[in-house]
Amino acid sequence: MTRPPRTTPTPDRLLAAAARMVVRDRVRRLTLEAVAREAQLSTGGVFDHVATQEALIQAMLARLIQA
């Protein structure tokens, strides 16, 4: 089974997946591995864009401030 082509850029997918998880599971369950599963990416793919959980949360907050 092949995956459909991805049209959403990876950083956007990561932030959207992290936001869904925070709403659903709260911040305590927000790990980079869990975000990778939610975004359907490899853990390495996540680490290519964010190095730490703190960096991910900072990116989420920056996006909220921009909105």
Secondary structure, DSSP 8 states (H G I E B T S, - for coil): -------S-HHHHHHHHHHHHHHHH-GGG--HHHHHHHHT--HHHHHTT-SSHHHHHHHHHHHHHH-
